[in-house]
Amino acid sequence: MKNIIVTGAGGGGSNNLIRAFRASEHRVKIIGTNLDRSFLARSMADHNFLIPPSSRTDDYVRAINTIIDREEIDLIVPSNDTEVEAISACRGRLDAPTFLPSVPALKLCRDKLALSAHLKDRGIPAPHSLPIESREGLPGLFEALGGGPLAWCRLRGGTGSRATLPVRNAQQLEFWLDYWRDMYNIAPGSFTLCEYLPGRDFACQTLWKDGKLLLAKTCERLVYLFGANTPSGTMSTPSFGKLVNIPEVNDVCERAVKAVDPEASGVFSIDLKENADRVPHVTEINAGRFFRISPVMNLSGRYNMAGLFLSLAFGKTVSVEPGSRFNDIGDEDTFWICDIEDIPSVITNSEIESRYERLDLDNS
């Protein structure tokens, strides 16, 4: 039996990850932590602790170490970007191991503008992205992007498509920047203006050890959760998605992570979108954590990626058949389906077909 901490307990991402850990070959006792007791009420962990926010670094470290001592913790697994950053920054002060990417890799991936420039400099497709430095320079940004009908405004950091908006001109962009400054005190310099990518949208979850890619699984986002109700029309979490194996996506993802860290270890979750020529571009990399939609990657095919993650973290040797490295997606179409207040489903096409009856209206 191994004892592990999963942070952000009670959130959708942590509960999905806990489901995958329990479906693996490992016998684990899972300790959940959160700063919000209402989330802990929904946690799927075996035991939960209310802890201080990670912004109170000394209190946070003391709380985690107290839990480590009481529960004899073997591994700390952060389930959200905030705590990936916090635990990475203080990993030398924590009394249990992590299995996180390197500090430089995490720092680079947190800044979407810096990441895009880093990848493009190395010949890896990424959206042309420009910093927003002044209101006076907004018209010139559109010209610098090539004068397409749309541009993409987004924060340089953060998740969940927050403050993301397609814009047609400098006037729309100026209004959007003013709104977020006045309502949420987010400075215009926190945003970037990017090339608009109109093509397919992918989430690729990858697992690495010492610079070697062990396993990658990709989900195409087909319908966005609440997408019709957001200004951008998108959301990082799909309500409907499908596992796919697309060589061009595989190649870009592998090269992107190697460009970020040639000795990569841990989880790198990569977002991509195609341009008009169907070339997949890396839009961001969530280093150090699993996707919220990880069940469709972890609970399908032959290999449970969350289980392999635990094996690597516990120092075990892991091998994946070469033919399965990108293609461990089952023998038939496998889908992700979720809605609000709902346990997500990982379901095959034949299972979907078995759950309804078609009406023969022509002969009725």
Order of alpha helices (4+ residues) and beta strands (2+ residues): beta-alpha-beta-alpha-beta-alpha-beta-alpha-alpha-alpha-beta-alpha-beta-beta-alpha-beta-beta-beta-beta-alpha-beta-beta-alpha-alpha-beta-beta-alpha
